[in-house]
Amino acid sequence: MVLHENGQINASMSPLEWAMLFGLSVLWGGSFFFVGVLVEYLPPLSIVALRVALAAVVLNLFLVLRNQPLSAQGRHWRAFLVMGLLNNVVPFSLIVWGQTQIASGLAAILNATTPLFTVLVAHAFTNDERLNTRKFVGIVAGVMGVSVMIGGDALQGLGADVWAQCAILGAALSYGFAGVFGRRFRRLGVKPLHTAAGQVSASALLLGPVVMWLDRPWTLSMPPWQAWGALIALAVLSTALAYILYFRILATAGATNVLLNTLLVPVSAIILGAAFLNEHLEAASYVGMVMIALGLVVIDGRVLRAINRP
């Protein structure tokens, strides 16, 4: 798989790109709430399959209404299938299995290593997202901030259930490859909206037979209305709209920057929980948020350059 490409990306994100990144983190942070409702009524793999399938319906219908249906070119669909595997099927499956063995807090901390893996993959396979000290320090600070927010108790299971922990780390690595691989859609001339639709469509095609085999959905009870509401929000907001933002950022700011949202998602999830579920914010949450903010400032680099400017 060749990931090198000639198209250059922005060294630092623009204010609009930062705004989209924060918006993406809110959409993906909200997915924890929606999934929390759905797991009471549906198996995890069925939730994933319904999420991408409904998002695919919404995005493809929107494209048809705009008279801009997905391309039928084979090279585009090959790329969609690879992207669906790397960005949905493989990581979602590893995370679902991993979370059956280890605590969600530890899983979230391990998943926050995604930007670290992305930096390493991008360094190896691109010419314009090279690893440097500033990026490394900033990402480490962000991961530490996530650990502080979630709490030290989550780290107590570290070392036990090694295979489950490796599964979560494998998911983070898969996300890193997906981010770098996804840059090629700009070179192929595929717009972010079409890329989002193609990826979730390919993911639905790949997951459908697996769910039919493992979950046998025809044997499940019909979920109540609140579960359907959560599913629609998960598919439309946290998947369809979220992936449009994801691919827009990826096209101009690169894999390393777009996957910084992994550091911001816990922040969004905690803030949303406090706002809508009356969950209490601990002091550690504020400390962790500050550490993540400092890490992002270091990664962006503009403040540091301004300080060092004579």
C-alpha positions as CSV (number, residue, x, y, z in Angstrom):
1,M,0.0,0.0,0.0
2,V,1.6,3.2,-1.1
3,L,0.8,6.2,1.0
4,H,3.2,8.8,-0.3
5,E,1.6,11.7,-2.2
6,N,2.7,15.0,-3.6
7,G,-0.1,17.2,-2.3
8,Q,1.1,19.4,0.6
9,I,-1.0,20.2,3.7
10,N,-1.0,23.3,6.0
11,A,1.8,23.4,8.5
12,S,-0.5,25.0,11.0
13,M,-4.3,24.8,11.1
14,S,-6.4,27.9,10.3
15,P,-9.0,29.3,12.7
16,L,-11.7,27.6,10.6
17,E,-9.9,24.3,10.7
18,W,-9.6,24.5,14.5
19,A,-13.3,25.4,14.7
20,M,-14.1,22.3,12.7
21,L,-11.8,20.2,14.8
22,F,-13.6,21.3,18.0
23,G,-16.9,20.7,16.3
24,L,-15.8,17.2,15.3
25,S,-14.8,16.5,18.9
26,V,-18.3,17.5,20.2
27,L,-20.0,15.3,17.6
28,W,-17.8,12.3,18.5
29,G,-18.0,13.1,22.2
30,G,-21.8,13.0,22.0
31,S,-21.6,9.6,20.5
32,F,-20.7,8.2,23.9
33,F,-24.1,9.4,25.2
34,F,-26.0,7.9,22.2
35,V,-24.2,4.6,22.4
36,G,-24.9,4.5,26.2
37,V,-28.6,4.5,25.4
38,L,-28.3,2.0,22.6
39,V,-26.2,-0.7,24.4
40,E,-29.2,-1.3,26.7
41,Y,-31.2,-2.7,23.7
42,L,-28.8,-3.8,20.9
43,P,-25.5,-5.8,20.6
44,P,-22.5,-3.6,20.1
45,L,-21.7,-4.9,16.5
46,S,-25.3,-4.2,15.5
47,I,-25.0,-0.7,16.8
48,V,-21.9,-0.1,14.7
49,A,-23.5,-1.6,11.5
50,L,-26.8,0.4,11.9
51,R,-24.7,3.5,12.6
52,V,-22.8,3.4,9.4
53,A,-25.7,2.0,7.3
54,L,-28.1,4.8,8.3
55,A,-25.3,7.4,7.8
56,A,-24.7,5.9,4.3
57,V,-28.4,6.2,3.5
58,V,-28.5,9.9,4.7
59,L,-25.4,10.9,2.8
60,N,-26.2,9.1,-0.4
61,L,-29.7,10.5,-0.4
62,F,-28.3,14.0,0.1
63,L,-25.9,13.5,-2.8
64,V,-28.7,12.2,-5.1
65,L,-30.9,15.2,-4.2
66,R,-28.0,17.4,-5.3
67,N,-27.6,15.4,-8.5
68,Q,-24.1,14.4,-7.4
69,P,-24.2,10.6,-6.8
70,L,-21.1,8.7,-5.8
71,S,-18.7,7.9,-8.5
72,A,-18.8,4.3,-10.0
73,Q,-15.1,4.3,-10.7
74,G,-13.4,1.2,-9.5
75,R,-10.3,3.0,-8.1
76,H,-12.6,5.2,-5.9
77,W,-14.5,2.2,-4.5
78,R,-11.2,0.3,-3.8
79,A,-10.1,3.3,-1.8
80,F,-13.5,3.6,0.0
81,L,-13.2,-0.1,1.0
82,V,-9.7,0.3,2.3
83,M,-10.7,3.4,4.2
84,G,-13.8,1.7,5.6
85,L,-11.7,-1.2,6.8
86,L,-9.0,1.1,8.4
87,N,-11.3,3.7,9.8
88,N,-14.4,1.8,10.8
89,V,-14.5,-2.0,10.6
90,V,-11.1,-2.9,12.1
91,P,-10.9,-0.2,14.9
92,F,-14.6,-0.5,15.8
93,S,-14.4,-4.3,16.1
94,L,-11.2,-4.1,18.2
95,I,-12.6,-1.5,20.5
96,V,-15.8,-3.4,21.0
97,W,-14.0,-6.6,21.9
98,G,-11.4,-4.8,24.0
99,Q,-14.0,-3.0,26.1
100,T,-15.6,-6.4,27.0
101,Q,-12.3,-7.2,28.8
102,I,-11.0,-3.9,30.3
103,A,-12.5,-0.8,31.9
104,S,-13.8,2.0,29.6
105,G,-11.5,4.5,31.3
106,L,-8.4,2.5,30.5
107,A,-9.7,2.0,26.9
108,A,-10.1,5.7,26.5
109,I,-6.6,6.4,27.7
110,L,-5.2,3.8,25.3
111,N,-7.3,5.2,22.5
112,A,-5.9,8.6,23.2
113,T,-2.5,7.3,21.8
114,T,-4.0,7.6,18.3
115,P,-2.2,10.9,17.5
116,L,1.1,9.3,18.6
117,F,0.6,6.4,16.2
118,T,-0.5,8.9,13.5
119,V,2.6,11.0,13.8
120,L,4.8,7.9,13.4
121,V,2.8,6.6,10.4
122,A,2.7,10.0,8.8
123,H,6.5,10.4,9.4
124,A,7.1,7.1,7.6
125,F,4.7,7.6,4.7
126,T,4.4,11.3,3.9
127,N,6.8,14.1,3.1
128,D,5.0,17.0,4.8
129,E,3.9,15.5,8.2
130,R,7.3,14.7,9.6
131,L,7.9,14.0,13.3
132,N,9.5,16.8,15.3
133,T,10.1,17.5,19.0
134,R,7.3,20.0,19.1
135,K,4.7,17.6,17.9
136,F,5.9,14.8,20.1
137,V,5.9,16.9,23.3
138,G,2.5,18.3,22.5
139,I,0.9,15.0,21.9
140,V,2.5,13.4,25.0
141,A,1.1,16.4,27.1
142,G,-2.3,15.8,25.5
143,V,-2.3,12.0,26.3
144,M,-1.2,12.8,29.9
145,G,-4.1,15.3,30.1
146,V,-6.6,12.6,29.0
147,S,-5.1,10.3,31.7
148,V,-5.5,13.0,34.4
149,M,-9.1,13.7,33.3
150,I,-10.2,10.1,33.4
151,G,-8.3,9.4,36.7
152,G,-5.5,7.4,38.0
153,D,-7.8,4.5,39.0
154,A,-8.3,3.7,35.3
155,L,-4.6,2.9,35.0
156,Q,-4.7,0.2,37.7
157,G,-5.6,-2.4,35.1
158,L,-2.6,-1.7,33.0
159,G,-0.7,-4.8,32.4
160,A,-3.6,-7.2,32.9
161,D,-5.7,-8.4,30.0
162,V,-2.7,-7.6,27.7
163,W,-4.5,-8.9,24.5
164,A,-7.5,-6.6,25.1
165,Q,-5.1,-3.6,25.7
166,C,-3.3,-4.6,22.5
167,A,-6.6,-4.6,20.7
168,I,-7.3,-0.9,21.7
169,L,-3.8,0.0,20.7
170,G,-4.3,-1.8,17.4
171,A,-7.4,0.3,16.9
172,A,-5.4,3.5,17.5
173,L,-2.8,2.3,15.0
174,S,-5.5,1.5,12.5
175,Y,-6.9,5.0,12.9
176,G,-3.4,6.4,12.2
177,F,-3.1,4.5,9.0
178,A,-6.6,5.5,8.0
179,G,-5.8,9.2,8.5
180,V,-2.7,8.9,6.3
181,F,-4.4,6.8,3.7
182,G,-7.4,9.1,3.5
183,R,-5.2,12.0,2.3
184,R,-5.3,10.4,-1.2
185,F,-8.9,11.3,-1.8
186,R,-7.9,14.9,-2.4
187,R,-5.4,13.7,-5.0
188,L,-8.2,11.5,-6.6
189,G,-10.4,14.6,-6.8
190,V,-13.0,13.1,-4.4
191,K,-14.7,15.8,-2.4
192,P,-15.1,15.5,1.4
193,L,-18.8,14.9,1.2
194,H,-18.4,12.1,-1.3
195,T,-15.5,10.6,0.7
196,A,-17.6,10.5,3.8
197,A,-20.5,8.9,1.9
198,G,-18.2,6.4,0.2
199,Q,-16.5,5.3,3.4
200,V,-19.6,4.7,5.4
201,S,-21.2,2.9,2.4
202,A,-18.2,0.6,2.1
203,S,-18.2,0.0,5.9
204,A,-21.9,-0.9,5.8
205,L,-21.3,-3.4,2.9
206,L,-18.4,-5.0,4.9
207,L,-20.2,-5.1,8.2
208,G,-23.6,-6.3,7.0
209,P,-22.8,-10.0,6.4
210,V,-20.8,-10.1,9.7
211,V,-23.7,-8.8,11.7
212,M,-26.2,-11.1,10.0
213,W,-23.9,-14.1,10.9
214,L,-23.0,-13.1,14.5
215,D,-26.0,-11.1,15.9
216,R,-28.9,-12.6,13.8
217,P,-30.8,-9.3,14.1
218,W,-34.1,-10.9,13.2
219,T,-34.1,-12.6,16.6
220,L,-33.7,-9.3,18.5
221,S,-36.6,-7.5,20.2
222,M,-37.8,-4.2,18.7
223,P,-36.0,-1.3,20.5
224,P,-38.2,1.5,22.1
225,W,-38.6,5.0,20.6
226,Q,-35.8,6.5,22.7
227,A,-33.3,4.0,21.2
228,W,-34.4,4.9,17.7
229,G,-33.9,8.5,18.5
230,A,-30.4,7.8,19.9
231,L,-29.6,5.8,16.7
232,I,-30.7,8.5,14.4
233,A,-28.6,11.1,16.3
234,L,-25.7,8.8,16.3
235,A,-25.9,8.2,12.6
236,V,-26.8,11.7,11.4
237,L,-24.8,13.8,13.8
238,S,-21.9,11.7,15.2
239,T,-21.3,9.8,11.9
240,A,-22.6,11.5,8.7
241,L,-21.9,15.1,9.7
242,A,-18.8,14.2,11.7
243,Y,-17.1,12.4,8.8
244,I,-17.8,15.4,6.5
245,L,-15.9,17.6,8.9
246,Y,-13.2,14.8,9.3
247,F,-12.5,14.6,5.6
248,R,-12.6,18.4,5.2
249,I,-9.9,18.8,7.8
250,L,-7.9,15.8,6.5
251,A,-7.8,17.3,3.0
252,T,-6.1,20.5,4.1
253,A,-4.6,20.0,7.5
254,G,-3.4,16.4,7.3
255,A,-3.7,13.2,9.3
256,T,-1.8,14.3,12.4
257,N,-4.0,17.4,12.9
258,V,-7.4,15.8,12.2
259,L,-6.7,12.9,14.7
260,L,-5.9,15.4,17.5
261,N,-9.7,15.2,18.0
262,T,-8.9,12.0,19.9
263,L,-7.5,14.2,22.7
264,L,-10.5,16.5,22.6
265,V,-13.3,13.9,22.6
266,P,-13.0,13.1,26.3
267,V,-13.2,16.8,27.0
268,S,-16.4,17.1,25.0
269,A,-17.8,14.0,26.5
270,I,-17.2,15.2,30.1
271,I,-18.6,18.7,29.4
272,L,-21.7,17.2,27.7
273,G,-22.2,14.9,30.6
274,A,-22.0,17.8,33.0
275,A,-24.4,19.9,30.9
276,F,-27.1,17.4,30.1
277,L,-26.7,14.5,32.6
278,N,-25.9,16.6,35.7
279,E,-22.5,14.9,36.1
280,H,-20.1,16.6,38.5
281,L,-16.8,17.9,37.1
282,E,-13.8,17.0,39.4
283,A,-10.8,19.1,39.8
284,A,-8.8,16.6,37.8
285,S,-11.1,17.3,34.8
286,Y,-10.1,20.9,34.8
287,V,-6.4,20.1,35.2
288,G,-6.6,17.6,32.4
289,M,-8.3,20.1,30.1
290,V,-5.6,22.6,30.7
291,M,-2.9,20.0,29.9
292,I,-4.7,19.1,26.7
293,A,-5.0,22.8,25.8
294,L,-1.3,23.3,26.4
295,G,-0.5,20.3,24.3
296,L,-2.6,21.6,21.4
297,V,-0.9,25.0,21.7
298,V,2.5,23.3,21.4
299,I,1.4,21.3,18.4
300,D,0.0,24.3,16.6
301,G,3.3,26.2,17.2
302,R,2.1,29.7,16.5
303,V,2.2,30.9,20.1
304,L,5.7,29.5,20.5
305,R,6.9,31.1,17.3
306,A,5.4,34.5,18.5
307,I,7.2,34.1,21.9
308,N,10.6,33.3,20.2
309,R,10.2,36.0,17.6
310,P,12.8,38.8,18.3
